[in-house]
Amino acid sequence: MDILLIEDDLIEVMKLKRTVSKLNLKHSITEAKNGEEALTYLRSGEKLPDIILLDLNMPRMNGIEFLAILKADELLQYLPTVILTTSENRADLLKCYQAGIAGYVIKPLKYEDYEYKLNAVLEYWNVNQLVKG
């Protein structure tokens, strides 16, 4: 799978890459540091990702603002987007599901729990029938 990771925290990016490598998953990961950078990539004509992993708390354009633009775009609206965040705010959760996300995963503190959750998400989307860009 081709994954677009939208995350501004370098430690979180390294943690995700470490997990994918440790689990011996053969996914490719493209990184964007914020929503603006992600939209530039998605509209560049490059191959679209199979799935987007999106943090909510980012500079310039937060995750909810990014989702509104993504889901309003005829070409991009079908990309499955899974929120990967520390926010347990119910208002954020509701806004994300109203926008049409595919899942909402709260990043656990323990690495083993993070690894378990991320593996479950990626396994599910790896076998799910995806709309190819």
SEZA-116029 format. One record per residue: z, y, x of N, C-alpha, C in turn; residue in three letters. Coordinates in nm, 3 decimals. Atoms other than C-alpha are relative to their C-alpha. Layout:
N
<r n_Z="Z" n_Y="Y" n_X="X" ca_Z="Z" ca_Y="Y" ca_X="X" c_Z="Z" c_Y="Y" c_X="X" res="ALA"/>
...
// end
This chain:
133
<r n_Z="0.000" n_Y="-0.118" n_X="0.083" ca_Z="0.000" ca_Y="0.000" ca_X="0.000" c_Z="0.000" c_Y="0.124" c_X="0.087" res="MET"/>
<r n_Z="-0.004" n_Y="-0.131" n_X="-0.065" ca_Z="-0.059" ca_Y="0.357" ca_X="0.100" c_Z="0.105" c_Y="0.083" c_X="-0.073" res="ASP"/>
<r n_Z="-0.113" n_Y="-0.073" n_X="0.056" ca_Z="0.259" ca_Y="0.559" ca_X="0.047" c_Z="-0.006" c_Y="0.144" c_X="0.049" res="ILE"/>
<r n_Z="-0.020" n_Y="-0.139" n_X="-0.038" ca_Z="0.291" ca_Y="0.937" ca_X="0.041" c_Z="0.148" c_Y="0.029" c_X="-0.017" res="LEU"/>
<r n_Z="-0.142" n_Y="-0.034" n_X="0.000" ca_Z="0.647" ca_Y="1.031" ca_X="0.134" c_Z="0.013" c_Y="0.151" c_X="0.008" res="LEU"/>
<r n_Z="-0.022" n_Y="-0.144" n_X="0.001" ca_Z="0.742" ca_Y="1.386" ca_X="0.039" c_Z="0.149" c_Y="0.023" c_X="0.021" res="ILE"/>
<r n_Z="-0.141" n_Y="-0.008" n_X="-0.042" ca_Z="1.066" ca_Y="1.454" ca_X="0.224" c_Z="0.011" c_Y="0.100" c_X="0.114" res="GLU"/>
<r n_Z="-0.016" n_Y="-0.101" n_X="-0.105" ca_Z="1.187" ca_Y="1.749" ca_X="0.433" c_Z="0.104" c_Y="-0.038" c_X="0.105" res="ASP"/>
<r n_Z="-0.107" n_Y="0.040" n_X="-0.091" ca_Z="1.478" ca_Y="1.570" ca_X="0.603" c_Z="-0.052" c_Y="-0.107" c_X="0.097" res="ASP"/>
<r n_Z="0.053" n_Y="0.089" n_X="-0.102" ca_Z="1.364" ca_Y="1.410" ca_X="0.929" c_Z="0.078" c_Y="-0.131" c_X="0.008" res="LEU"/>
<r n_Z="-0.082" n_Y="0.122" n_X="-0.004" ca_Z="1.655" ca_Y="1.162" ca_X="0.923" c_Z="-0.040" c_Y="-0.095" c_X="-0.113" res="ILE"/>
<r n_Z="0.042" n_Y="0.083" n_X="0.114" ca_Z="1.548" ca_Y="1.039" ca_X="0.578" c_Z="-0.138" c_Y="-0.061" c_X="0.024" res="GLU"/>
<r n_Z="0.132" n_Y="0.052" n_X="-0.033" ca_Z="1.189" ca_Y="1.000" ca_X="0.698" c_Z="0.014" c_Y="-0.116" c_X="0.098" res="VAL"/>
<r n_Z="-0.023" n_Y="0.106" n_X="-0.098" ca_Z="1.309" ca_Y="0.798" ca_X="0.997" c_Z="0.064" c_Y="-0.122" c_X="-0.064" res="MET"/>
<r n_Z="-0.068" n_Y="0.111" n_X="0.068" ca_Z="1.533" ca_Y="0.586" ca_X="0.771" c_Z="-0.101" c_Y="-0.081" c_X="-0.082" res="LYS"/>
<r n_Z="0.100" n_Y="0.072" n_X="0.078" ca_Z="1.243" ca_Y="0.500" ca_X="0.541" c_Z="-0.094" c_Y="-0.078" c_X="0.091" res="LEU"/>
<r n_Z="0.089" n_Y="0.070" n_X="-0.093" ca_Z="1.014" ca_Y="0.414" ca_X="0.832" c_Z="0.070" c_Y="-0.120" c_X="0.064" res="LYS"/>
<r n_Z="-0.077" n_Y="0.111" n_X="-0.059" ca_Z="1.286" ca_Y="0.201" ca_X="0.990" c_Z="0.012" c_Y="-0.115" c_X="-0.099" res="ARG"/>
<r n_Z="-0.015" n_Y="0.103" n_X="0.103" ca_Z="1.338" ca_Y="0.015" ca_X="0.664" c_Z="-0.131" c_Y="-0.075" c_X="-0.021" res="THR"/>
<r n_Z="0.131" n_Y="0.064" n_X="0.019" ca_Z="0.966" ca_Y="-0.053" ca_X="0.613" c_Z="-0.031" c_Y="-0.090" c_X="0.119" res="VAL"/>
<r n_Z="0.024" n_Y="0.078" n_X="-0.121" ca_Z="0.940" ca_Y="-0.174" ca_X="0.973" c_Z="0.092" c_Y="-0.123" c_X="0.005" res="SER"/>
<r n_Z="-0.098" n_Y="0.109" n_X="-0.006" ca_Z="1.258" ca_Y="-0.385" ca_X="0.957" c_Z="-0.032" c_Y="-0.110" c_X="-0.101" res="LYS"/>
<r n_Z="0.034" n_Y="0.099" n_X="0.103" ca_Z="1.145" ca_Y="-0.554" ca_X="0.635" c_Z="-0.138" c_Y="-0.060" c_X="0.022" res="LEU"/>
<r n_Z="0.132" n_Y="0.051" n_X="-0.037" ca_Z="0.810" ca_Y="-0.622" ca_X="0.803" c_Z="-0.103" c_Y="0.023" c_X="-0.111" res="ASN"/>
<r n_Z="0.096" n_Y="-0.036" n_X="0.105" ca_Z="0.620" ca_Y="-0.447" ca_X="0.524" c_Z="-0.120" c_Y="0.067" c_X="0.066" res="LEU"/>
<r n_Z="0.123" n_Y="-0.051" n_X="-0.063" ca_Z="0.261" ca_Y="-0.358" ca_X="0.605" c_Z="-0.055" c_Y="0.123" c_X="-0.073" res="LYS"/>
<r n_Z="0.042" n_Y="-0.120" n_X="0.072" ca_Z="0.251" ca_Y="-0.030" ca_X="0.414" c_Z="-0.027" c_Y="0.113" c_X="0.099" res="HIS"/>
<r n_Z="0.021" n_Y="-0.119" n_X="-0.082" ca_Z="0.105" ca_Y="0.286" ca_X="0.562" c_Z="0.070" c_Y="0.117" c_X="-0.067" res="SER"/>
<r n_Z="-0.078" n_Y="-0.111" n_X="0.052" ca_Z="0.312" ca_Y="0.601" ca_X="0.524" c_Z="-0.060" c_Y="0.131" c_X="0.050" res="ILE"/>
<r n_Z="0.041" n_Y="-0.136" n_X="-0.032" ca_Z="0.179" ca_Y="0.955" ca_X="0.512" c_Z="0.115" c_Y="0.090" c_X="-0.040" res="THR"/>
<r n_Z="-0.115" n_Y="-0.088" n_X="0.024" ca_Z="0.440" ca_Y="1.229" ca_X="0.534" c_Z="-0.045" c_Y="0.140" c_X="-0.039" res="GLU"/>
<r n_Z="0.013" n_Y="-0.142" n_X="0.031" ca_Z="0.460" ca_Y="1.571" ca_X="0.372" c_Z="0.141" c_Y="0.055" c_X="-0.006" res="ALA"/>
<r n_Z="-0.135" n_Y="-0.057" n_X="-0.009" ca_Z="0.756" ca_Y="1.803" ca_X="0.429" c_Z="0.043" c_Y="0.075" c_X="-0.127" res="LYS"/>
<r n_Z="-0.032" n_Y="-0.069" n_X="0.125" ca_Z="0.734" ca_Y="1.975" ca_X="0.089" c_Z="-0.114" c_Y="-0.019" c_X="-0.099" res="ASN"/>
<r n_Z="0.100" n_Y="0.017" n_X="0.104" ca_Z="0.539" ca_Y="1.989" ca_X="-0.235" c_Z="-0.133" c_Y="0.067" c_X="0.031" res="GLY"/>
<r n_Z="0.124" n_Y="-0.070" n_X="-0.035" ca_Z="0.287" ca_Y="2.243" ca_X="-0.108" c_Z="-0.084" c_Y="-0.081" c_X="0.098" res="GLU"/>
<r n_Z="0.071" n_Y="0.081" n_X="-0.100" ca_Z="0.199" ca_Y="2.028" ca_X="0.192" c_Z="-0.057" c_Y="-0.127" c_X="-0.066" res="GLU"/>
<r n_Z="0.047" n_Y="0.120" n_X="0.069" ca_Z="0.170" ca_Y="1.723" ca_X="-0.034" c_Z="-0.123" c_Y="0.029" c_X="-0.085" res="ALA"/>
<r n_Z="0.115" n_Y="-0.035" n_X="0.083" ca_Z="-0.068" ca_Y="1.898" ca_X="-0.275" c_Z="-0.123" c_Y="0.027" c_X="0.086" res="LEU"/>
<r n_Z="0.112" n_Y="-0.023" n_X="-0.092" ca_Z="-0.284" ca_Y="2.013" ca_X="0.016" c_Z="-0.060" c_Y="-0.133" c_X="0.043" res="THR"/>
<r n_Z="0.048" n_Y="0.133" n_X="-0.040" ca_Z="-0.306" ca_Y="1.652" ca_X="0.134" c_Z="-0.072" c_Y="-0.069" c_X="-0.116" res="TYR"/>
<r n_Z="0.057" n_Y="0.070" n_X="0.115" ca_Z="-0.374" ca_Y="1.513" ca_X="-0.215" c_Z="-0.134" c_Y="0.057" c_X="-0.043" res="LEU"/>
<r n_Z="0.125" n_Y="-0.066" n_X="0.041" ca_Z="-0.654" ca_Y="1.764" ca_X="-0.274" c_Z="-0.101" c_Y="0.011" c_X="0.114" res="ARG"/>
<r n_Z="0.084" n_Y="-0.013" n_X="-0.120" ca_Z="-0.809" ca_Y="1.725" ca_X="0.073" c_Z="-0.124" c_Y="-0.088" c_X="-0.002" res="SER"/>
<r n_Z="0.112" n_Y="0.094" n_X="0.001" ca_Z="-1.051" ca_Y="1.450" ca_X="-0.022" c_Z="0.032" c_Y="-0.128" c_X="0.074" res="GLY"/>
<r n_Z="-0.045" n_Y="0.125" n_X="-0.064" ca_Z="-0.855" ca_Y="1.192" ca_X="0.178" c_Z="0.022" c_Y="-0.105" c_X="-0.109" res="GLU"/>
<r n_Z="-0.031" n_Y="0.108" n_X="0.095" ca_Z="-0.793" ca_Y="0.854" ca_X="0.016" c_Z="0.136" c_Y="0.028" c_X="-0.063" res="LYS"/>
<r n_Z="-0.125" n_Y="-0.026" n_X="0.069" ca_Z="-0.524" ca_Y="0.894" ca_X="-0.249" c_Z="0.100" c_Y="-0.113" c_X="0.027" res="LEU"/>
<r n_Z="-0.102" n_Y="0.105" n_X="-0.021" ca_Z="-0.194" ca_Y="0.709" ca_X="-0.199" c_Z="0.011" c_Y="-0.089" c_X="-0.124" res="PRO"/>
<r n_Z="-0.027" n_Y="0.090" n_X="0.112" ca_Z="-0.100" ca_Y="0.413" ca_X="-0.415" c_Z="0.126" c_Y="0.042" c_X="-0.074" res="ASP"/>
<r n_Z="-0.129" n_Y="-0.039" n_X="0.057" ca_Z="0.248" ca_Y="0.553" ca_X="-0.472" c_Z="0.052" c_Y="0.122" c_X="0.077" res="ILE"/>
<r n_Z="-0.064" n_Y="-0.115" n_X="-0.061" ca_Z="0.441" ca_Y="0.873" ca_X="-0.406" c_Z="0.151" c_Y="-0.021" c_X="-0.007" res="ILE"/>
<r n_Z="-0.146" n_Y="-0.003" n_X="-0.004" ca_Z="0.806" ca_Y="0.873" ca_X="-0.296" c_Z="0.038" c_Y="0.145" c_X="0.021" res="LEU"/>
<r n_Z="-0.023" n_Y="-0.144" n_X="0.005" ca_Z="0.943" ca_Y="1.218" ca_X="-0.374" c_Z="0.148" c_Y="0.035" c_X="0.001" res="LEU"/>
<r n_Z="-0.134" n_Y="-0.058" n_X="0.000" ca_Z="1.262" ca_Y="1.397" ca_X="-0.279" c_Z="-0.001" c_Y="0.120" c_X="-0.093" res="ASP"/>
<r n_Z="-0.007" n_Y="-0.115" n_X="0.092" ca_Z="1.381" ca_Y="1.663" ca_X="-0.523" c_Z="0.036" c_Y="0.129" c_X="0.071" res="LEU"/>
<r n_Z="-0.052" n_Y="-0.120" n_X="-0.064" ca_Z="1.561" ca_Y="1.908" ca_X="-0.295" c_Z="-0.076" c_Y="0.032" c_X="0.128" res="ASN"/>
<r n_Z="0.083" n_Y="-0.037" n_X="-0.114" ca_Z="1.302" ca_Y="2.066" ca_X="-0.067" c_Z="-0.025" c_Y="0.150" c_X="-0.003" res="MET"/>
<r n_Z="0.035" n_Y="-0.142" n_X="-0.004" ca_Z="1.209" ca_Y="2.415" ca_X="0.051" c_Z="-0.138" c_Y="0.026" c_X="-0.058" res="PRO"/>
<r n_Z="0.129" n_Y="-0.048" n_X="0.051" ca_Z="0.911" ca_Y="2.615" ca_X="-0.081" c_Z="-0.026" c_Y="-0.045" c_X="-0.143" res="ARG"/>
<r n_Z="0.027" n_Y="0.055" n_X="0.133" ca_Z="0.839" ca_Y="2.386" ca_X="-0.377" c_Z="0.085" c_Y="-0.125" c_X="-0.015" res="MET"/>
<r n_Z="-0.086" n_Y="0.118" n_X="0.015" ca_Z="1.102" ca_Y="2.146" ca_X="-0.502" c_Z="-0.074" c_Y="-0.112" c_X="-0.073" res="ASN"/>
<r n_Z="0.063" n_Y="0.117" n_X="0.058" ca_Z="1.029" ca_Y="1.804" ca_X="-0.643" c_Z="-0.041" c_Y="0.017" c_X="-0.146" res="GLY"/>
<r n_Z="0.031" n_Y="-0.019" n_X="0.141" ca_Z="1.037" ca_Y="1.908" ca_X="-1.008" c_Z="-0.120" c_Y="0.094" c_X="-0.017" res="ILE"/>
<r n_Z="0.116" n_Y="-0.089" n_X="0.003" ca_Z="0.793" ca_Y="2.194" ca_X="-0.946" c_Z="-0.127" c_Y="-0.077" c_X="0.041" res="GLU"/>
<r n_Z="0.113" n_Y="0.083" n_X="-0.045" ca_Z="0.566" ca_Y="1.951" ca_X="-0.758" c_Z="-0.046" c_Y="-0.092" c_X="-0.113" res="PHE"/>
<r n_Z="0.034" n_Y="0.091" n_X="0.110" ca_Z="0.581" ca_Y="1.703" ca_X="-1.048" c_Z="-0.079" c_Y="0.069" c_X="-0.110" res="LEU"/>
<r n_Z="0.069" n_Y="-0.074" n_X="0.107" ca_Z="0.473" ca_Y="1.968" ca_X="-1.300" c_Z="-0.147" c_Y="0.021" c_X="0.036" res="ALA"/>
<r n_Z="0.138" n_Y="-0.022" n_X="-0.045" ca_Z="0.163" ca_Y="2.046" ca_X="-1.094" c_Z="-0.076" c_Y="-0.132" c_X="0.007" res="ILE"/>
<r n_Z="0.062" n_Y="0.131" n_X="-0.014" ca_Z="0.088" ca_Y="1.681" ca_X="-1.017" c_Z="-0.042" c_Y="-0.057" c_X="-0.136" res="LEU"/>
<r n_Z="0.026" n_Y="0.062" n_X="0.130" ca_Z="0.111" ca_Y="1.566" ca_X="-1.378" c_Z="-0.096" c_Y="0.082" c_X="-0.087" res="LYS"/>
<r n_Z="0.097" n_Y="-0.083" n_X="0.071" ca_Z="-0.108" ca_Y="1.856" ca_X="-1.497" c_Z="-0.141" c_Y="-0.015" c_X="0.058" res="ALA"/>
<r n_Z="0.128" n_Y="0.018" n_X="-0.067" ca_Z="-0.390" ca_Y="1.754" ca_X="-1.261" c_Z="-0.069" c_Y="-0.126" c_X="-0.051" res="ASP"/>
<r n_Z="0.071" n_Y="0.115" n_X="0.059" ca_Z="-0.653" ca_Y="1.527" ca_X="-1.420" c_Z="-0.019" c_Y="-0.117" c_X="0.096" res="GLU"/>
<r n_Z="0.023" n_Y="0.105" n_X="-0.099" ca_Z="-0.717" ca_Y="1.335" ca_X="-1.099" c_Z="0.130" c_Y="-0.063" c_X="0.050" res="LEU"/>
<r n_Z="-0.122" n_Y="0.045" n_X="-0.066" ca_Z="-0.362" ca_Y="1.309" ca_X="-0.968" c_Z="0.109" c_Y="-0.049" c_X="-0.095" res="LEU"/>
<r n_Z="-0.109" n_Y="0.026" n_X="0.094" ca_Z="-0.155" ca_Y="1.264" ca_X="-1.284" c_Z="0.039" c_Y="-0.147" c_X="-0.013" res="GLN"/>
<r n_Z="-0.030" n_Y="0.143" n_X="0.016" ca_Z="-0.175" ca_Y="0.884" ca_X="-1.278" c_Z="0.065" c_Y="-0.063" c_X="0.122" res="TYR"/>
<r n_Z="-0.065" n_Y="0.057" n_X="-0.119" ca_Z="-0.028" ca_Y="0.842" ca_X="-0.930" c_Z="0.147" c_Y="-0.029" c_X="-0.031" res="LEU"/>
<r n_Z="-0.141" n_Y="0.031" n_X="0.025" ca_Z="0.302" ca_Y="0.657" ca_X="-0.970" c_Z="0.089" c_Y="0.074" c_X="0.098" res="PRO"/>
<r n_Z="-0.089" n_Y="-0.081" n_X="-0.081" ca_Z="0.577" ca_Y="0.882" ca_X="-0.846" c_Z="0.144" c_Y="-0.044" c_X="-0.023" res="THR"/>
<r n_Z="-0.138" n_Y="0.046" n_X="0.007" ca_Z="0.923" ca_Y="0.750" ca_X="-0.769" c_Z="0.086" c_Y="0.104" c_X="0.072" res="VAL"/>
<r n_Z="-0.093" n_Y="-0.096" n_X="-0.059" ca_Z="1.203" ca_Y="0.997" ca_X="-0.707" c_Z="0.097" c_Y="-0.076" c_X="0.089" res="ILE"/>
<r n_Z="-0.092" n_Y="0.057" n_X="-0.098" ca_Z="1.410" ca_Y="0.912" ca_X="-0.399" c_Z="0.089" c_Y="0.116" c_X="0.043" res="LEU"/>
<r n_Z="-0.080" n_Y="-0.120" n_X="-0.014" ca_Z="1.700" ca_Y="1.156" ca_X="-0.400" c_Z="0.149" c_Y="-0.030" c_X="0.007" res="THR"/>
<r n_Z="-0.146" n_Y="0.010" n_X="0.005" ca_Z="2.072" ca_Y="1.217" ca_X="-0.361" c_Z="0.054" c_Y="0.060" c_X="-0.129" res="THR"/>
<r n_Z="-0.044" n_Y="-0.069" n_X="0.121" ca_Z="2.084" ca_Y="1.409" ca_X="-0.690" c_Z="0.034" c_Y="-0.096" c_X="-0.113" res="SER"/>
<r n_Z="-0.043" n_Y="0.077" n_X="0.116" ca_Z="2.285" ca_Y="1.244" ca_X="-0.963" c_Z="0.008" c_Y="0.090" c_X="-0.124" res="GLU"/>
<r n_Z="-0.001" n_Y="-0.098" n_X="0.107" ca_Z="2.234" ca_Y="1.550" ca_X="-1.185" c_Z="-0.081" c_Y="-0.052" c_X="-0.119" res="ASN"/>
<r n_Z="0.068" n_Y="0.053" n_X="0.119" ca_Z="2.152" ca_Y="1.433" ca_X="-1.538" c_Z="-0.118" c_Y="0.088" c_X="-0.043" res="ARG"/>
<r n_Z="0.110" n_Y="-0.091" n_X="0.036" ca_Z="1.936" ca_Y="1.743" ca_X="-1.600" c_Z="-0.123" c_Y="-0.029" c_X="0.086" res="ALA"/>
<r n_Z="0.112" n_Y="0.036" n_X="-0.089" ca_Z="1.721" ca_Y="1.653" ca_X="-1.295" c_Z="-0.064" c_Y="-0.130" c_X="-0.047" res="ASP"/>
<r n_Z="0.048" n_Y="0.130" n_X="0.046" ca_Z="1.692" ca_Y="1.295" ca_X="-1.417" c_Z="-0.087" c_Y="0.015" c_X="-0.125" res="LEU"/>
<r n_Z="0.075" n_Y="-0.020" n_X="0.124" ca_Z="1.577" ca_Y="1.406" ca_X="-1.765" c_Z="-0.130" c_Y="0.075" c_X="0.025" res="LEU"/>
<r n_Z="0.121" n_Y="-0.076" n_X="-0.031" ca_Z="1.330" ca_Y="1.662" ca_X="-1.629" c_Z="-0.106" c_Y="-0.089" c_X="0.066" res="LYS"/>
<r n_Z="0.093" n_Y="0.088" n_X="-0.072" ca_Z="1.176" ca_Y="1.400" ca_X="-1.401" c_Z="-0.065" c_Y="-0.101" c_X="-0.094" res="CYS"/>
<r n_Z="0.058" n_Y="0.097" n_X="0.094" ca_Z="1.132" ca_Y="1.140" ca_X="-1.674" c_Z="-0.088" c_Y="0.069" c_X="-0.103" res="TYR"/>
<r n_Z="0.086" n_Y="-0.075" n_X="0.092" ca_Z="0.993" ca_Y="1.405" ca_X="-1.910" c_Z="-0.134" c_Y="0.033" c_X="0.065" res="GLN"/>
<r n_Z="0.124" n_Y="-0.030" n_X="-0.073" ca_Z="0.737" ca_Y="1.489" ca_X="-1.642" c_Z="-0.087" c_Y="-0.123" c_X="0.017" res="ALA"/>
<r n_Z="0.078" n_Y="0.123" n_X="-0.009" ca_Z="0.630" ca_Y="1.124" ca_X="-1.629" c_Z="0.015" c_Y="-0.077" c_X="0.129" res="GLY"/>
<r n_Z="-0.021" n_Y="0.077" n_X="-0.124" ca_Z="0.786" ca_Y="0.971" ca_X="-1.319" c_Z="0.001" c_Y="-0.150" c_X="-0.029" res="ILE"/>
<r n_Z="0.001" n_Y="0.146" n_X="0.011" ca_Z="0.771" ca_Y="0.598" ca_X="-1.253" c_Z="0.137" c_Y="-0.060" c_X="0.032" res="ALA"/>
<r n_Z="-0.132" n_Y="0.050" n_X="-0.032" ca_Z="1.131" ca_Y="0.567" ca_X="-1.134" c_Z="0.085" c_Y="0.106" c_X="0.066" res="GLY"/>
<r n_Z="-0.095" n_Y="-0.096" n_X="-0.057" ca_Z="1.442" ca_Y="0.748" ca_X="-1.015" c_Z="0.104" c_Y="-0.081" c_X="0.076" res="TYR"/>
<r n_Z="-0.089" n_Y="0.077" n_X="-0.085" ca_Z="1.634" ca_Y="0.602" ca_X="-0.721" c_Z="0.093" c_Y="0.096" c_X="0.075" res="VAL"/>
<r n_Z="-0.097" n_Y="-0.081" n_X="-0.071" ca_Z="1.953" ca_Y="0.757" ca_X="-0.589" c_Z="0.025" c_Y="-0.065" c_X="0.136" res="ILE"/>
<r n_Z="-0.019" n_Y="0.051" n_X="-0.135" ca_Z="1.981" ca_Y="0.721" ca_X="-0.212" c_Z="0.147" c_Y="-0.034" c_X="0.021" res="LYS"/>
<r n_Z="-0.139" n_Y="0.038" n_X="-0.027" ca_Z="2.296" ca_Y="0.523" ca_X="-0.137" c_Z="0.043" c_Y="0.042" c_X="0.140" res="PRO"/>
<r n_Z="-0.052" n_Y="-0.038" n_X="-0.131" ca_Z="2.521" ca_Y="0.611" ca_X="0.153" c_Z="-0.013" c_Y="-0.112" c_X="0.102" res="LEU"/>
<r n_Z="0.007" n_Y="0.114" n_X="-0.093" ca_Z="2.527" ca_Y="0.262" ca_X="0.305" c_Z="-0.146" c_Y="-0.040" c_X="0.024" res="LYS"/>
<r n_Z="0.137" n_Y="0.035" n_X="-0.034" ca_Z="2.210" ca_Y="0.167" ca_X="0.491" c_Z="-0.044" c_Y="-0.131" c_X="-0.067" res="TYR"/>
<r n_Z="0.035" n_Y="0.129" n_X="0.061" ca_Z="2.218" ca_Y="-0.191" ca_X="0.356" c_Z="-0.040" c_Y="0.018" c_X="-0.146" res="GLU"/>
<r n_Z="0.033" n_Y="-0.026" n_X="0.140" ca_Z="2.216" ca_Y="-0.059" ca_X="-0.001" c_Z="-0.133" c_Y="0.074" c_X="-0.011" res="ASP"/>
<r n_Z="0.127" n_Y="-0.073" n_X="-0.004" ca_Z="1.931" ca_Y="0.180" ca_X="0.084" c_Z="-0.115" c_Y="-0.098" c_X="0.021" res="TYR"/>
<r n_Z="0.102" n_Y="0.099" n_X="-0.032" ca_Z="1.732" ca_Y="-0.105" ca_X="0.234" c_Z="-0.030" c_Y="-0.088" c_X="-0.122" res="GLU"/>
<r n_Z="0.016" n_Y="0.084" n_X="0.119" ca_Z="1.790" ca_Y="-0.321" ca_X="-0.076" c_Z="-0.079" c_Y="0.074" c_X="-0.109" res="TYR"/>
<r n_Z="0.067" n_Y="-0.077" n_X="0.105" ca_Z="1.683" ca_Y="-0.046" ca_X="-0.318" c_Z="-0.145" c_Y="0.028" c_X="0.035" res="LYS"/>
<r n_Z="0.136" n_Y="-0.032" n_X="-0.041" ca_Z="1.378" ca_Y="0.056" ca_X="-0.119" c_Z="-0.089" c_Y="-0.124" c_X="-0.003" res="LEU"/>
<r n_Z="0.076" n_Y="0.124" n_X="0.003" ca_Z="1.265" ca_Y="-0.303" ca_X="-0.080" c_Z="-0.036" c_Y="-0.038" c_X="-0.144" res="ASN"/>
<r n_Z="0.027" n_Y="0.032" n_X="0.141" ca_Z="1.296" ca_Y="-0.358" ca_X="-0.457" c_Z="-0.110" c_Y="0.089" c_X="-0.057" res="ALA"/>
<r n_Z="0.101" n_Y="-0.094" n_X="0.048" ca_Z="1.091" ca_Y="-0.047" ca_X="-0.533" c_Z="-0.137" c_Y="-0.036" c_X="0.056" res="VAL"/>
<r n_Z="0.128" n_Y="0.028" n_X="-0.062" ca_Z="0.817" ca_Y="-0.133" ca_X="-0.285" c_Z="-0.055" c_Y="-0.136" c_X="-0.040" res="LEU"/>
<r n_Z="0.047" n_Y="0.131" n_X="0.047" ca_Z="0.800" ca_Y="-0.499" ca_X="-0.389" c_Z="-0.060" c_Y="0.012" c_X="-0.139" res="GLU"/>
<r n_Z="0.051" n_Y="-0.016" n_X="0.137" ca_Z="0.757" ca_Y="-0.398" ca_X="-0.753" c_Z="-0.138" c_Y="0.067" c_X="0.001" res="TYR"/>
<r n_Z="0.126" n_Y="-0.072" n_X="0.001" ca_Z="0.480" ca_Y="-0.147" ca_X="-0.682" c_Z="-0.108" c_Y="-0.072" c_X="0.078" res="TRP"/>
<r n_Z="0.099" n_Y="0.077" n_X="-0.075" ca_Z="0.310" ca_Y="-0.383" ca_X="-0.439" c_Z="-0.068" c_Y="-0.103" c_X="-0.090" res="ASN"/>
<r n_Z="0.061" n_Y="0.099" n_X="0.089" ca_Z="0.251" ca_Y="-0.637" ca_X="-0.718" c_Z="-0.048" c_Y="0.061" c_X="-0.131" res="VAL"/>
<r n_Z="0.043" n_Y="-0.067" n_X="0.122" ca_Z="0.197" ca_Y="-0.385" ca_X="-0.997" c_Z="-0.148" c_Y="0.039" c_X="0.010" res="ASN"/>
<r n_Z="0.140" n_Y="-0.040" n_X="0.001" ca_Z="-0.162" ca_Y="-0.308" ca_X="-1.098" c_Z="-0.008" c_Y="0.151" c_X="0.010" res="GLN"/>
<r n_Z="0.005" n_Y="-0.143" n_X="-0.025" ca_Z="-0.231" ca_Y="0.037" ca_X="-0.956" c_Z="-0.137" c_Y="0.057" c_X="-0.030" res="LEU"/>
<r n_Z="0.124" n_Y="-0.072" n_X="0.018" ca_Z="-0.496" ca_Y="0.292" ca_X="-1.047" c_Z="-0.042" c_Y="0.047" c_X="0.139" res="VAL"/>
<r n_Z="0.046" n_Y="-0.038" n_X="-0.134" ca_Z="-0.699" ca_Y="0.333" ca_X="-0.729" c_Z="-0.081" c_Y="0.128" c_X="-0.005" res="LYS"/>
<r n_Z="0.069" n_Y="-0.129" n_X="-0.006" ca_Z="-0.817" ca_Y="0.681" ca_X="-0.634" c_Z="-0.136" c_Y="-0.011" c_X="0.062" res="GLY"/>
// end
